[in-house]
Amino acid sequence: MDARRGPFDDFLIATGLLTVLPVGATATEDGAIAAAAWAFPLVGAGVGGLAAIAFLVAETLGLAALPSGLLAVAAGIALTGAFHEDGLADTADGLGGGSDRAAKLAIMRDSRHGTFGILALVLSVALRAAALAALGDPLHAGLALIAAHAASRGALPPVMRLSSPARPDGLAAAAGRPRRAVAVAAAAIGAAVALAMLGPRAGAVALALTGGAIALAAILAQRQIGGYTGDVLGLCQQLGEIVMLLAAAAT
């Protein structure tokens, strides 16, 4: 374990991993990411807040709800360097195009994107923008963005805790396995943010649907490739964000 001094160091490590912000902190030792994983939903809430500002500015300038939603999604992508979108595309290509476990993992490691990956990216952006457009006003869209970004990242440590890396190398293996307390804290923080932003009833419904979708994705990855990779975590985040936004728009 590295010589981190406290929660703020964890937050900086999580920020350095999940965003392109120059915070000057990186996980230099195995297990540092797992120890800092409780802060994932806090970083997500920040990303969601900045995306919400992008939505507000776009609508203030007179843009309609759909292009405002697209710009909010683009802002989130820019802040994270398309980190999770890349994982979504790689996982879609691997699970959709590989004939066996070895082939799926090899495709997921290839940086080039195929048909399944491109389609997954198009659907991800389109569904998120459409959900924001359906929410309409900047207040409700902004609250939903904060909830979705926080809760979707808060679900990642439990996936890392309950599953295991699909291969002995790569980001997932280097990240380590979060302690139970870290996984519970991440899930609790993500859920608390979602409930605060969406309200008890709508938030509970959105959390249930989001948790179910991420659980199904984790089970699919376990059956297909024997565990999770960094790309699979990207799929889980994207799926969680999409479902959370759609649920908020529906309720």
Secondary structure, DSSP 8 states (H G I E B T S, - for coil): -----SHHHHHHHHHHHHS----S----STTHHHHHGGGHHHHHHHHHHHHHHHHHHHHHTT--HHHHHHHHHHHHHHHHTTHHHHHHHHHHHHHHH-SSHHHHHHHHH-SS--HHHHHHHHHHHHHHHHHHHHH-SHHHHHHHHHHHHHHHHHTHHHHHHHS-BSSSSSHHHHH----HHHHHHHHHHHHHHHHHHH-HHHHHHHHHHHHHHHHHHHHHHHHHHSSB-HHHHHHHHHHHHHHHHHHHHH-
